[in-house]
Amino acid sequence: EKDKGNCPFYFKMGACRHGERCSRLHNKPTFSQTVLLQNFYMGADNSAQTAEGSLSMAEDENAKQKFDEFYEEVFTELQDKYGEIEELNVCDNLGDHLVGNVYVMFRNEESAERAVNELNDRWFNGRPVYAELSPVTDFKEGGCNDYRKNRCKYGGFCNFLHLKQISRELRRE
């Protein structure tokens, strides 16, 4: 690691487990294509896991359907209101700094800035929306390689991004 002053976790994920107490700098961008919606996704699958970290078959199918509905609703509304979306990613992590985080990468910075300005005055599912510009530009860089291979030993408490996958059916749409 070459840069001793800046926090690599904040740069790669837009979030750091140490938060404001981190000994390194969290340089918040003044412009970015990416918006972070903090703790925005509160799906049943975030809290309905068994001790082994899995869901029952019925709960798993229901959770997948609810997640797809959430994803489609958020994607459609944000794209209709603010502009073309290149990527929308939802964290599957359980750590306080990552749980429910949603990252929206717009095609241009103006769309992202307008989204942040307007979303911070909104509520979603009875909770206020907390939106900010994020330094994240490459989700693979902050992602957990072991999670992508279904073998992360840290589970939901890993400090790298565990990004939820949408269904094949929704991806085709």
Secondary structure by P-SEA (a helix, b strand, c coil): ccccccccccccccccccccccccccccccccccccccccccccccccccccccccaaaaaaaaaaaaaaaaaaaaaaaaccccccbbbbbccccccccbbbbbbcccaaaaaaaaacccccccccbbbbbbbbccccccccccccccccccccccccccccccccccccccc
